[in-house]
Amino acid sequence: MIKIFLAISIGSALGGISRWLLSTKLNPLIALLPLGTYLSNVIASFILGLAFAYFANHYTLSPEWRLMVMTVFCGGLSTFSTFSLEVMLSVQQQRYYHGFL
């Protein structure tokens, strides 16, 4: 059980910090487009696909590794809630095109 708690703690910390860094560094670059949010989601999806393929062929790795990488790190890195907030803010500010993107 301790291994699972460690996997969750490490994965969520790394994913959340990565998302925060991407957002704080990239979102200010283009005022009308939350580039860091989009990139966080793309990277998380890409890593999830790679991890799925990798773990499908490497059965000897412990389930904690799968949990840490696929569920927790990618979940912490992807930003559906942040993305939803940014879409709603765009709509409230009548920037419908940016909300649609």
C-alpha positions in Angstrom: 0.0 0.0 0.0 2.9 2.4 0.7 4.2 1.9 -2.8 0.8 3.0 -4.2 0.8 6.1 -2.0 4.3 7.0 -3.1 3.4 6.4 -6.8 0.4 8.7 -6.4 2.3 11.4 -4.6 5.3 11.4 -6.9 3.2 11.2 -10.1 0.8 14.0 -9.1 3.5 16.3 -7.9 5.5 15.9 -11.2 2.4 16.2 -13.4 1.1 19.2 -11.5 4.4 21.0 -11.5 4.9 20.3 -15.2 1.5 21.7 -16.0 2.1 24.8 -13.9 5.4 25.5 -15.5 4.0 25.1 -19.0 1.1 27.4 -18.2 3.1 30.1 -16.5 5.8 30.2 -19.2 3.6 29.8 -22.3 0.2 31.3 -21.6 1.6 34.9 -21.5 3.2 34.5 -25.0 -0.1 34.7 -26.9 -2.7 36.7 -25.0 -5.7 35.3 -26.8 -4.6 31.6 -26.7 -3.7 29.6 -23.6 -0.8 27.8 -25.3 0.4 26.2 -22.1 -2.9 24.6 -21.5 -3.2 23.2 -25.0 0.4 21.9 -24.9 -0.1 20.3 -21.5 -3.0 18.3 -22.9 -1.1 17.3 -26.1 1.9 16.2 -24.1 -0.2 14.2 -21.6 -2.0 12.5 -24.4 1.2 11.7 -26.2 2.9 10.3 -23.0 -0.3 8.3 -22.3 -0.2 6.7 -25.7 3.5 5.9 -25.4 3.1 4.5 -21.9 0.1 2.4 -23.0 2.1 0.8 -25.8 5.2 0.4 -23.6 3.4 -1.2 -20.7 1.5 -3.5 -23.0 4.8 -5.1 -24.0 6.5 -5.0 -20.6 4.4 -7.1 -18.2 7.2 -7.4 -15.6 6.9 -3.8 -14.5 5.0 -3.3 -11.3 1.4 -2.0 -11.4 2.6 1.0 -9.3 4.7 2.2 -12.3 1.6 2.0 -14.6 -0.4 3.9 -12.0 2.2 6.6 -11.5 2.8 7.3 -15.2 -0.5 6.6 -16.9 -3.1 7.6 -14.3 -1.5 10.1 -12.0 1.3 11.9 -13.9 -0.8 12.2 -17.1 -3.9 13.1 -15.1 -1.9 15.8 -13.3 -0.4 17.1 -16.5 -3.6 17.2 -18.5 -5.8 20.1 -17.7 -9.4 19.5 -18.6 -10.6 21.6 -15.7 -8.3 24.4 -16.6 -9.2 24.1 -20.2 -12.9 24.2 -19.3 -12.4 27.4 -17.2 -10.5 29.1 -20.0 -13.3 28.2 -22.5 -15.9 29.7 -20.1 -13.8 32.8 -19.6 -13.5 33.3 -23.4 -17.2 32.9 -23.8 -17.9 35.4 -20.9 -15.5 37.9 -22.6 -17.4 37.3 -25.9 -14.3 35.8 -27.5 -16.3 33.0 -29.0 -13.7 32.0 -31.6 -11.0 31.5 -29.0 -13.4 29.6 -26.8 -14.2 27.3 -29.7 -10.5 26.6 -30.4 
